[in-house]
């Protein structure tokens, strides 16, 4: 009985270490995802600012040939 209890305590200790390591990894990944989201928003804004729209203003549109 004592040996089984010792084995369970050992398993629990290893599980606690593993859970803490996984928690740290998840925390780091969440921080990375947040940074990437911010960078994606900034990149998207810069891209929209540098590329002209494919739709011309009404004043720039040429009239159709039948006019």
ROMAR-829610 format. One record per residue: residue number from 1; residue in one letter; chain; y, z, x of N, C-alpha, C, CB in turn. Coordinates in pm, whole numbers. Glycine has a CB too. Layout:
nupa, vofi, nuza, n.north, n.up, n.east, ca.north, ca.up, ca.east, c.north, c.up, c.east, cb.north, cb.up, cb.east
NUM, a, A, Y, Z, X, Y, Z, X, Y, Z, X, Y, Z, X
...
# end
This chain:
nupa, vofi, nuza, n.north, n.up, n.east, ca.north, ca.up, ca.east, c.north, c.up, c.east, cb.north, cb.up, cb.east
1, x, A, -120, 0, 83, 0, 0, 0, 127, 0, 88, 0, 123, -95
2, x, A, 127, 80, 193, 242, 90, 282, 267, -43, 353, 220, 203, 385
3, x, A, 156, -112, 389, 170, -239, 457, 229, -345, 363, 33, -285, 511
4, x, A, 189, -342, 237, 244, -436, 139, 393, -412, 118, 170, -424, 5
5, x, A, 433, -288, 113, 574, -253, 97, 654, -301, 217, 591, -101, 77
6, x, A, 598, -282, 335, 665, -326, 457, 680, -479, 459, 587, -278, 582
7, x, A, 576, -549, 415, 580, -695, 407, 688, -742, 309, 442, -752, 366
8, x, A, 696, -678, 193, 798, -713, 95, 938, -686, 148, 775, -635, -35
9, x, A, 957, -575, 217, 1088, -544, 274, 1128, -647, 378, 1086, -403, 336
10, x, A, 1030, -693, 456, 1058, -796, 557, 1099, -927, 490, 934, -819, 647
11, x, A, 1026, -964, 385, 1060, -1087, 312, 1199, -1079, 251, 956, -1114, 202
12, x, A, 1231, -966, 193, 1364, -948, 133, 1473, -958, 239, 1372, -812, 61
13, x, A, 1449, -902, 354, 1549, -907, 461, 1573, -1052, 504, 1503, -823, 583
14, x, A, 1466, -1130, 520, 1481, -1270, 557, 1551, -1349, 447, 1345, -1332, 588
15, x, A, 1519, -1317, 322, 1585, -1385, 211, 1734, -1354, 206, 1520, -1347, 79
16, x, A, 1771, -1232, 235, 1912, -1196, 236, 1987, -1273, 344, 1929, -1045, 259
17, x, A, 1926, -1288, 461, 1989, -1364, 569, 2002, -1510, 528, 1908, -1351, 700
18, x, A, 1897, -1565, 470, 1900, -1705, 427, 2005, -1727, 319, 1762, -1749, 375
19, x, A, 2013, -1638, 224, 2112, -1650, 116, 2253, -1645, 174, 2094, -1538, 11
20, x, A, 2277, -1556, 268, 2410, -1547, 329, 2445, -1674, 406, 2418, -1425, 422
21, x, A, 2347, -1730, 477, 2372, -1856, 550, 2400, -1970, 452, 2250, -1891, 639
22, x, A, 2325, -1977, 344, 2348, -2081, 244, 2482, -2064, 176, 2236, -2080, 139
23, x, A, 2520, -1939, 149, 2650, -1913, 89, 2763, -1961, 179, 2665, -1764, 59
24, x, A, 2749, -1937, 309, 2851, -1981, 404, 2858, -2133, 408, 2821, -1925, 546
25, x, A, 2742, -2197, 402, 2739, -2344, 401, 2807, -2400, 276, 2594, -2396, 410
26, x, A, 2780, -2340, 162, 2841, -2385, 37, 2991, -2366, 41, 2781, -2310, -84
27, x, A, 3035, -2253, 96, 3179, -2227, 108, 3245, -2331, 198, 3203, -2086, 165
28, x, A, 3181, -2363, 310, 3236, -2464, 401, 3239, -2602, 335, 3155, -2469, 530
29, x, A, 3134, -2636, 264, 3129, -2766, 197, 3235, -2775, 88, 2989, -2790, 138
30, x, A, 3258, -2668, 16, 3361, -2669, -88, 3498, -2691, -27, 3358, -2538, -167
31, x, A, 3524, -2628, 87, 3652, -2648, 155, 3665, -2793, 201, 3665, -2552, 277
32, x, A, 3556, -2850, 252, 3558, -2990, 295, 3585, -3083, 177, 3426, -3027, 363
33, x, A, 3521, -3057, 65, 3540, -3140, -55, 3685, -3132, -102, 3443, -3096, -168
34, x, A, 3742, -3014, -100, 3882, -2999, -142, 3975, -3077, -51, 3922, -2850, -142
35, x, A, 3952, -3071, 80, 4034, -3147, 174, 4019, -3297, 151, 3997, -3112, 319
36, x, A, 3897, -3341, 128, 3873, -3484, 104, 3940, -3531, -25, 3723, -3512, 99
37, x, A, 3938, -3447, -127, 4006, -3483, -252, 4156, -3501, -229, 3981, -3376, -361
38, x, A, 4216, -3408, -154, 4358, -3418, -125, 4389, -3545, -46, 4405, -3295, -47
39, x, A, 4305, -3575, 52, 4325, -3695, 133, 4309, -3822, 48, 4227, -3697, 251
40, x, A, 4215, -3820, -45, 4193, -3935, -131, 4314, -3959, -221, 4068, -3916, -215
41, x, A, 4371, -3852, -273, 4490, -3866, -358, 4605, -3924, -276, 4530, -3729, -419
42, x, A, 4626, -3871, -155, 4735, -3922, -71, 4712, -4068, -33, 4748, -3836, 56
43, x, A, 4590, -4103, 1, 4558, -4240, 37, 4579, -4334, -81, 4414, -4249, 87
44, x, A, 4538, -4290, -198, 4557, -4370, -318, 4706, -4392, -347, 4489, -4303, -438
45, x, A, 4785, -4288, -331, 4930, -4300, -353, 4993, -4396, -253, 4998, -4163, -345
46, x, A, 4953, -4386, -127, 5006, -4477, -25, 4965, -4621, -52, 4959, -4434, 114
47, x, A, 4843, -4640, -94, 4794, -4775, -123, 4869, -4835, -241, 4644, -4773, -152
48, x, A, 4892, -4756, -343, 4967, -4806, -459, 5111, -4837, -422, 4963, -4704, -572
49, x, A, 5167, -4761, -331, 5306, -4783, -292, 5322, -4908, -206, 5359, -4661, -217
50, x, A, 5218, -4943, -131, 5231, -5057, -40, 5188, -5189, -104, 5149, -5033, 83
51, x, A, 5104, -5186, -203, 5057, -5309, -264, 5139, -5342, -388, 4907, -5298, -299
52, x, A, 5191, -5462, -393, 5263, -5500, -515, 5164, -5523, -629, 5348, -5628, -491
53, x, A, 5212, -5509, -746, 5129, -5530, -864, 5100, -5678, -881, 5197, -5473, -990
54, x, A, 4985, -5711, -935, 4950, -5850, -963, 5019, -5903, -1088, 4800, -5865, -977
55, x, A, 5080, -5816, -1163, 5150, -5857, -1285, 5298, -5872, -1253, 5128, -5753, -1400
56, x, A, 5350, -5989, -1276, 5490, -6017, -1248, 5578, -5964, -1361, 5513, -6169, -1228
57, x, A, 5702, -5934, -1327, 5798, -5894, -1429, 5825, -6012, -1521, 5930, -5842, -1365
58, x, A, 5870, -5984, -1642, 5899, -6092, -1737, 6007, -6185, -1682, 5943, -6035, -1872
59, x, A, 6104, -6131, -1609, 6212, -6214, -1556, 6161, -6307, -1446, 6325, -6125, -1502
60, x, A, 6051, -6274, -1384, 5997, -6357, -1277, 5894, -6458, -1328, 5934, -6269, -1173
61, x, A, 5849, -6444, -1448, 5747, -6533, -1503, 5806, -6672, -1526, 5689, -6476, -1634
62, x, A, 5732, -6771, -1489, 5776, -6909, -1519, 5732, -6941, -1661, 5716, -7014, -1415
63, x, A, 5813, -7016, -1732, 5775, -7050, -1869, 5655, -7144, -1870, 5894, -7115, -1944
64, x, A, 5581, -7143, -1975, 5467, -7236, -1985, 5517, -7381, -1983, 5385, -7208, -2116
65, x, A, 5433, -7479, -1947, 5478, -7618, -1932, 5527, -7683, -2060, 5366, -7700, -1876
66, x, A, 5491, -7634, -2176, 5535, -7701, -2300, 5675, -7661, -2342, 5440, -7670, -2412
67, x, A, 5745, -7575, -2264, 5883, -7541, -2298, 5980, -7635, -2234, 5916, -7400, -2256
# end
